[in-house]
């Protein structure tokens, strides 16, 4: 986690990158996916400005693979979910953002465990009563 003087961080959840695929895709039967598995697949990438840096780095590494095939760029996660459900491609996301209740998709871990941290940054000198109450809750 980036450190800056005077800024504190409270982790709320640790997560990992995962790959969401259509249930009808051949990958759906696998236990986990490697970069080689993904190198020739049609991938859907979320807007890098709104994605965790580790997800962006992983997607960029896939694009550098000599067999990189086809990448679609989408700016909204809801559209990404619909495209995967429709069988257009697969997406790499934090596992918490993958659809779990859908019978039309399967979420698979990646062979590389890439950790993500979700939390709250705040200024240690804050004077906000509301923020202090919130911090005390977590």
Beta strands, then each sheet from edge to edge (+ up, - down):
strand 1: 7-22
strand 2: 32-33
strand 3: 42-46
strand 4: 70-74
strand 5: 90-94
strand 6: 105-110
strand 7: 115-123
sheet 1: 2+ 6+ 1- 5+ 3+ 4+
sheet 2: 2+ 6+ 1- 7+
end
